[in-house]
Amino acid sequence: QVQLVESGGGLVQPGGSLRLSCAVSGFNLEYYAIGWFRQAPGKEREGVACLGSSDGSTYYSDSVKGRFTISRDNAKNTMYLQMNSLKPEDTAVYYCVADPDFAAVVAGMALNWGQGTQVTVSS
């Protein structure tokens, strides 16, 4: 059974850091492109960061470039999103995604999605 389970969300003050994790089961993450998306109340879903399976292709939205880093540990079948210098506008539910096709991940058309984890940036 395919499962993507996010963890690591929570409440953090502006300027703080969080690391989101996404544990994957049911397929070998090594052969999949991965990504993180987010959706804030009343706003459209936004692609935050994406990483290809083997060639190192990356995508970061302008809003997080230089602050967020996507990574993977294929041995643990887990992906991560390191978020630094967090701002109140980063508040959203964050979703991890995976698909064999990098372009599909970037386009928000990935086959596999997690259930989401809430990140709240507030003082």
C-alpha contacts under 8 A as a table, 3 or more apart, distances in Angstrom:
res1	aa1	res2	aa2	distance
1	Q	25	S	7.18
1	Q	26	G	5.06
2	V	24	V	7.50
2	V	25	S	5.57
2	V	26	G	4.18
2	V	27	F	6.69
2	V	112	N	7.91
3	Q	23	A	7.91
3	Q	24	V	5.70
3	Q	25	S	5.17
3	Q	26	G	6.39
3	Q	114	G	7.10
4	L	22	C	6.14
4	L	23	A	5.68
4	L	24	V	4.62
4	L	25	S	6.63
4	L	96	C	7.18
4	L	97	V	7.70
4	L	112	N	7.50
4	L	113	W	6.40
4	L	114	G	4.57
4	L	115	Q	7.45
5	V	22	C	5.22
5	V	23	A	5.23
5	V	24	V	6.58
5	V	114	G	5.56
5	V	115	Q	6.77
5	V	116	G	7.80
6	E	20	L	6.92
6	E	21	S	5.51
6	E	22	C	4.25
6	E	23	A	6.54
6	E	95	Y	7.23
6	E	96	C	6.89
6	E	114	G	6.47
6	E	115	Q	7.16
6	E	116	G	6.16
6	E	117	T	6.02
7	S	20	L	5.78
7	S	21	S	5.23
7	S	22	C	6.37
7	S	117	T	6.36
8	G	18	L	7.04
8	G	19	R	6.00
8	G	20	L	4.59
8	G	21	S	6.11
8	G	117	T	7.52
9	G	18	L	7.19
9	G	19	R	7.66
9	G	20	L	6.23
9	G	117	T	5.47
9	G	118	Q	5.36
9	G	119	V	4.94
9	G	120	T	7.92
10	G	118	Q	6.13
10	G	119	V	5.01
10	G	120	T	6.05
11	L	119	V	6.19
11	L	120	T	4.74
11	L	121	V	5.89
11	L	122	S	7.08
12	V	16	G	6.09
12	V	17	S	7.25
12	V	18	L	7.63
12	V	119	V	7.84
12	V	120	T	6.31
12	V	121	V	5.00
12	V	122	S	6.29
12	V	123	S	7.64
13	Q	16	G	5.52
13	Q	86	L	7.63
13	Q	121	V	5.43
13	Q	122	S	5.03
13	Q	123	S	4.99
14	P	85	S	7.01
14	P	86	L	5.36
14	P	87	K	5.07
14	P	88	P	6.35
14	P	121	V	5.77
14	P	122	S	5.99
14	P	123	S	6.48
15	G	84	N	7.08
15	G	85	S	4.18
15	G	86	L	4.85
15	G	87	K	6.38
16	G	84	N	6.20
16	G	85	S	5.48
16	G	86	L	5.49
17	S	82	Q	7.53
17	S	83	M	5.41
17	S	84	N	4.41
17	S	85	S	6.20
17	S	86	L	6.18
18	L	82	Q	6.19
18	L	83	M	5.25
18	L	84	N	6.75
19	R	80	Y	6.77
19	R	81	L	5.58
19	R	82	Q	4.41
19	R	83	M	5.92
20	L	80	Y	5.47
20	L	81	L	5.00
20	L	82	Q	6.42
20	L	83	M	7.90
21	S	78	T	6.85
21	S	79	M	5.83
21	S	80	Y	4.55
21	S	81	L	6.60
22	C	78	T	5.48
22	C	79	M	5.18
22	C	80	Y	6.25
22	C	96	C	6.39
22	C	114	G	7.86
23	A	76	K	7.89
23	A	77	N	6.32
23	A	78	T	4.55
23	A	79	M	6.74
24	V	27	F	7.36
24	V	29	L	7.10
24	V	77	N	5.61
24	V	78	T	5.79
25	S	28	N	7.65
25	S	77	N	7.31
28	N	31	Y	6.28
28	N	32	Y	7.52
28	N	74	N	7.91
28	N	77	N	6.78
29	L	32	Y	5.22
29	L	33	A	7.89
29	L	74	N	6.18
29	L	77	N	5.49
29	L	78	T	7.44
29	L	98	A	7.80
30	E	53	S	6.26
30	E	54	S	7.97
30	E	74	N	5.30
30	E	77	N	7.38
31	Y	53	S	5.53
31	Y	54	S	7.54
31	Y	100	P	6.47
32	Y	52	G	7.21
32	Y	53	S	5.08
32	Y	98	A	6.03
32	Y	99	D	5.26
32	Y	100	P	4.33
32	Y	101	D	7.12
32	Y	102	F	7.88
33	A	50	C	7.40
33	A	51	L	5.75
33	A	52	G	4.36
33	A	53	S	4.54
33	A	98	A	5.66
33	A	99	D	5.41
33	A	100	P	5.56
33	A	101	D	6.17
33	A	102	F	5.09
33	A	105	V	6.81
34	I	50	C	5.65
34	I	51	L	5.33
34	I	52	G	6.49
34	I	53	S	7.36
34	I	79	M	7.54
34	I	96	C	7.42
34	I	97	V	5.65
34	I	98	A	4.41
34	I	99	D	6.57
34	I	102	F	7.47
34	I	105	V	6.64
35	G	47	G	7.70
35	G	48	V	7.50
35	G	49	A	5.49
35	G	50	C	4.00
35	G	51	L	6.15
35	G	70	I	7.65
35	G	96	C	5.79
35	G	97	V	5.14
35	G	98	A	6.36
35	G	105	V	6.28
35	G	106	V	7.41
36	W	47	G	6.39
36	W	48	V	5.56
36	W	49	A	5.35
36	W	50	C	6.42
36	W	81	L	7.43
36	W	94	Y	6.75
36	W	95	Y	5.56
36	W	96	C	4.56
36	W	97	V	6.10
37	F	45	R	6.83
37	F	46	E	5.53
37	F	47	G	4.41
37	F	48	V	5.17
37	F	49	A	7.15
37	F	94	Y	5.69
37	F	95	Y	5.13
37	F	96	C	6.43
37	F	97	V	7.62
37	F	108	G	7.97
38	R	45	R	5.69
38	R	46	E	5.36
38	R	47	G	6.57
38	R	48	V	6.80
38	R	92	A	5.85
38	R	93	V	5.40
38	R	94	Y	4.28
38	R	95	Y	5.93
39	Q	43	K	6.39
39	Q	44	E	6.19
39	Q	45	R	4.48
39	Q	46	E	6.23
39	Q	92	A	5.22
39	Q	93	V	5.38
39	Q	94	Y	6.70
40	A	43	K	5.36
40	A	44	E	7.34
40	A	45	R	7.41
40	A	91	T	6.53
40	A	92	A	4.23
40	A	93	V	6.33
41	P	92	A	7.27
47	G	50	C	7.81
47	G	60	Y	7.79
47	G	61	S	6.67
47	G	106	V	6.79
47	G	107	A	7.89
47	G	108	G	6.91
48	V	59	Y	7.87
48	V	60	Y	5.67
48	V	61	S	5.21
48	V	64	V	6.89
49	A	58	T	7.29
49	A	59	Y	5.40
49	A	60	Y	4.43
49	A	61	S	6.51
49	A	68	F	7.82
49	A	69	T	7.50
49	A	70	I	6.25
50	C	57	S	7.97
50	C	58	T	5.43
50	C	59	Y	4.95
50	C	60	Y	6.60
50	C	70	I	6.90
50	C	102	F	7.81
50	C	105	V	6.95
50	C	106	V	6.35
51	L	56	G	6.51
51	L	57	S	5.66
51	L	58	T	4.58
51	L	59	Y	6.67
51	L	70	I	6.89
51	L	71	S	7.39
51	L	102	F	7.39
52	G	55	D	6.20
52	G	56	G	5.42
52	G	57	S	4.84
52	G	58	T	6.32
52	G	102	F	5.59
53	S	56	G	6.90
53	S	57	S	7.96
53	S	100	P	7.72
53	S	102	F	7.65
54	S	57	S	7.89
59	Y	106	V	7.34
60	Y	64	V	6.63
60	Y	65	K	5.62
61	S	64	V	5.67
61	S	65	K	6.06
62	D	65	K	5.21
64	V	67	R	5.39
64	V	68	F	5.63
65	K	68	F	6.27
66	G	69	T	7.81
67	R	83	M	6.14
67	R	84	N	5.15
67	R	85	S	6.19
67	R	86	L	7.79
68	F	81	L	6.73
68	F	82	Q	5.49
68	F	83	M	4.51
68	F	84	N	6.07
69	T	81	L	5.67
69	T	82	Q	5.09
69	T	83	M	6.68
70	I	79	M	7.52
70	I	80	Y	5.73
70	I	81	L	4.64
70	I	82	Q	6.44
71	S	79	M	5.83
71	S	80	Y	5.21
71	S	81	L	6.52
72	R	77	N	7.70
72	R	78	T	5.91
72	R	79	M	4.19
72	R	80	Y	5.92
73	D	76	K	5.45
73	D	77	N	5.99
73	D	78	T	5.40
73	D	79	M	6.17
74	N	77	N	4.64
74	N	78	T	6.39
75	A	78	T	7.86
83	M	86	L	6.61
86	L	90	D	6.49
86	L	121	V	6.75
87	K	90	D	5.41
87	K	91	T	7.63
87	K	121	V	6.12
87	K	122	S	7.99
88	P	91	T	5.67
88	P	120	T	7.34
88	P	121	V	4.69
88	P	122	S	5.82
89	E	121	V	7.55
90	D	119	V	7.60
90	D	120	T	7.45
90	D	121	V	6.68
91	T	118	Q	7.77
91	T	119	V	5.40
91	T	120	T	4.57
91	T	121	V	5.46
92	A	118	Q	6.04
92	A	119	V	5.54
92	A	120	T	6.64
93	V	116	G	5.78
93	V	117	T	5.34
93	V	118	Q	4.36
93	V	119	V	6.03
94	Y	116	G	5.20
94	Y	117	T	5.28
94	Y	118	Q	6.25
94	Y	119	V	7.03
95	Y	113	W	6.75
95	Y	114	G	5.60
95	Y	115	Q	6.54
95	Y	116	G	4.44
95	Y	117	T	6.68
96	C	113	W	5.88
96	C	114	G	5.37
96	C	116	G	7.21
97	V	105	V	7.09
97	V	110	A	6.23
97	V	111	L	7.62
97	V	112	N	5.45
97	V	113	W	4.52
97	V	114	G	6.41
98	A	105	V	6.68
98	A	110	A	5.83
98	A	111	L	6.66
98	A	112	N	5.25
98	A	113	W	6.78
99	D	102	F	6.93
99	D	104	A	6.96
99	D	105	V	6.18
99	D	110	A	5.01
99	D	111	L	5.59
99	D	112	N	6.40
101	D	104	A	5.29
101	D	105	V	6.56
101	D	110	A	7.80
102	F	105	V	5.10
102	F	106	V	6.33
103	A	106	V	5.15
103	A	107	A	6.11
104	A	107	A	5.05
104	A	108	G	6.20
104	A	109	M	4.85
104	A	110	A	5.34
105	V	108	G	5.23
105	V	109	M	5.73
105	V	110	A	4.76
106	V	109	M	7.52
107	A	110	A	7.77
110	A	113	W	7.23
